[in-house]
Amino acid sequence: MSRHVGTCTLLLSDVPVKINERGIWIEWPCMAKIISVIATLVLIAAAVALVLRQGVIATGPISAALQIASLLLVLWARLTFGFRSFHFAANPTPGSLITTGPYRFIRNPIYTAVLLACWAGVAVHWSATNAELALVVTVTTAIRIACEEKLLRAVYPEYGDYAKRTARVIPFVV
């Protein structure tokens, strides 16, 4: 038997805390938000480290084209989705599920763009440290995607069908 004890605030979100026979427990949706915040902080730290190491800025025409393409993908996704949601924590917003624009081909176009820009820069500034930092960016992005998708499935019943027909990160592949 569990009982509701109260809530605490995490970046303007109420986090229900319960106590049961195993101790304090946080509901999965709230835990997903907490995990996504931690992943975001680690992602930002790794990205900043790459910038400080000068390991992510394009230097050639191919890497520059890939980074410009990633910026355009972010802009397209933001224009399609609108500015109704820009949360630090994974947090589905009110409104309908967006399946147009780049979301027609990729469920996570902004994360795709982040990964593309990151790896395009690291490819031209290759070192073990830069590759490790890019791997941290990739893993934390994957964690954030997993948290967001778990929450989206709970909010939008149609998300399962959308996920079956739309790639997570790489169009027509993954």
C-alpha positions as CSV (number, residue, x, y, z in Angstrom):
1,M,0.0,0.0,0.0
2,S,1.4,3.4,-0.9
3,R,0.2,6.8,0.3
4,H,0.7,10.2,-1.2
5,V,3.0,12.3,1.0
6,G,3.3,15.5,-1.0
7,T,5.0,17.2,-3.9
8,C,8.2,19.0,-4.5
9,T,9.0,21.4,-7.3
10,L,11.4,20.6,-10.2
11,L,11.8,23.3,-12.7
12,L,8.2,24.5,-12.2
13,S,6.8,20.9,-12.3
14,D,5.1,19.2,-9.3
15,V,6.8,15.9,-8.5
16,P,4.5,13.6,-6.6
17,V,6.4,11.7,-3.9
18,K,4.9,8.6,-2.3
19,I,6.0,6.4,0.5
20,N,5.3,2.6,0.4
21,E,6.7,-0.4,2.1
22,R,10.0,0.0,0.1
23,G,10.5,3.6,1.1
24,I,10.1,6.9,-0.9
25,W,9.1,6.4,-4.5
26,I,8.6,8.9,-7.3
27,E,6.1,8.2,-10.1
28,W,7.7,7.2,-13.5
29,P,6.5,10.4,-15.4
30,C,8.2,12.5,-12.8
31,M,11.3,10.3,-12.7
32,A,11.5,10.6,-16.5
33,K,11.5,14.4,-16.1
34,I,14.3,14.2,-13.5
35,I,16.3,11.8,-15.6
36,S,15.9,14.1,-18.7
37,V,17.1,17.1,-16.7
38,I,20.2,15.3,-15.6
39,A,20.8,14.1,-19.1
40,T,20.4,17.6,-20.4
41,L,22.9,19.0,-17.9
42,V,25.4,16.4,-18.9
43,L,24.8,16.9,-22.6
44,I,25.3,20.7,-22.2
45,A,28.5,20.1,-20.2
46,A,29.9,17.8,-22.9
47,A,28.9,20.2,-25.7
48,V,30.5,23.2,-23.9
49,A,33.7,21.1,-23.4
50,L,33.7,20.4,-27.1
51,V,33.3,24.1,-27.9
52,L,36.1,25.0,-25.4
53,R,38.4,22.4,-27.0
54,Q,37.5,23.8,-30.4
55,G,36.4,20.4,-31.4
56,V,33.0,21.0,-32.9
57,I,33.1,24.0,-35.2
58,A,33.2,23.0,-38.9
59,T,36.3,23.9,-40.8
60,G,35.7,22.4,-44.3
61,P,32.9,22.6,-46.9
62,I,31.4,19.2,-46.1
63,S,31.3,19.7,-42.3
64,A,30.1,23.2,-42.7
65,A,27.3,22.1,-45.0
66,L,26.3,19.4,-42.5
67,Q,26.2,21.9,-39.7
68,I,24.2,24.4,-41.8
69,A,21.8,21.6,-42.7
70,S,21.5,20.8,-39.0
71,L,20.7,24.4,-38.2
72,L,18.1,24.5,-41.0
73,L,16.5,21.3,-39.6
74,V,16.2,22.9,-36.1
75,L,14.6,26.0,-37.7
76,W,12.2,23.9,-39.7
77,A,11.3,21.8,-36.7
78,R,10.8,24.9,-34.5
79,L,8.6,26.6,-37.1
80,T,6.6,23.4,-37.5
81,F,6.2,22.7,-33.9
82,G,5.9,26.3,-32.8
83,F,7.3,27.8,-29.7
84,R,4.7,26.4,-27.4
85,S,7.2,24.0,-26.0
86,F,10.8,24.7,-25.0
87,H,11.3,22.8,-21.8
88,F,14.5,21.9,-20.0
89,A,12.8,18.8,-18.6
90,A,11.0,16.3,-20.9
91,N,7.5,17.5,-20.7
92,P,4.8,17.0,-23.3
93,T,2.8,20.2,-23.9
94,P,-0.9,20.6,-24.5
95,G,-2.1,20.4,-28.0
96,S,-2.1,17.8,-30.7
97,L,0.7,15.5,-31.7
98,I,2.8,17.2,-34.4
99,T,3.4,14.8,-37.4
100,T,4.0,17.3,-40.2
101,G,7.1,19.1,-41.4
102,P,10.3,17.3,-40.4
103,Y,8.2,15.3,-37.9
104,R,6.7,13.5,-40.8
105,F,10.1,11.8,-41.4
106,I,11.8,12.0,-38.0
107,R,10.3,11.9,-34.5
108,N,13.1,13.9,-33.0
109,P,14.4,16.3,-35.7
110,I,16.0,18.7,-33.2
111,Y,18.0,15.9,-31.5
112,T,18.9,14.6,-35.0
113,A,20.3,18.1,-35.8
114,V,22.2,18.3,-32.5
115,L,23.9,14.9,-33.2
116,L,24.6,15.8,-36.9
117,A,26.2,19.1,-35.9
118,C,28.2,17.5,-33.1
119,W,29.6,14.6,-35.1
120,A,30.3,16.7,-38.2
121,G,32.5,18.9,-36.1
122,V,34.2,16.1,-34.2
123,A,34.9,14.3,-37.5
124,V,37.1,17.2,-38.6
125,H,38.7,17.7,-35.2
126,W,39.2,14.0,-34.5
127,S,40.7,13.0,-31.2
128,A,39.9,10.4,-28.6
129,T,38.7,13.1,-26.2
130,N,36.5,14.8,-28.7
131,A,35.1,11.4,-29.8
132,E,34.4,10.6,-26.1
133,L,32.6,13.9,-25.6
134,A,30.5,13.3,-28.7
135,L,29.7,9.9,-27.4
136,V,28.5,11.5,-24.2
137,V,26.3,13.9,-26.2
138,T,24.9,10.9,-28.2
139,V,24.2,8.8,-25.1
140,T,22.6,11.7,-23.2
141,T,20.5,12.6,-26.2
142,A,19.3,9.0,-26.5
143,I,18.4,9.1,-22.8
144,R,16.4,12.3,-23.2
145,I,14.7,10.8,-26.3
146,A,13.7,7.7,-24.3
147,C,12.3,9.8,-21.5
148,E,10.3,12.1,-23.8
149,E,8.9,9.2,-25.9
150,K,7.8,7.4,-22.8
151,L,5.9,10.5,-21.7
152,L,4.5,11.1,-25.2
153,R,3.1,7.6,-25.3
154,A,1.3,8.3,-22.1
155,V,-0.2,11.6,-23.3
156,Y,-0.9,10.8,-27.0
157,P,-2.6,7.4,-27.6
158,E,-1.8,7.8,-31.3
159,Y,2.0,8.1,-30.6
160,G,2.5,4.3,-30.9
161,D,1.2,4.3,-34.5
162,Y,3.2,7.4,-35.3
163,A,6.4,5.8,-33.9
164,K,5.8,2.6,-36.0
165,R,5.8,4.6,-39.3
166,T,8.4,7.3,-38.5
167,A,12.1,7.0,-37.8
168,R,13.3,8.1,-34.4
169,V,16.5,9.9,-35.5
170,I,17.7,8.9,-39.0
171,P,15.0,9.1,-41.7
172,F,14.0,5.7,-43.1
173,V,16.5,3.9,-40.9
174,V,16.4,4.4,-37.1
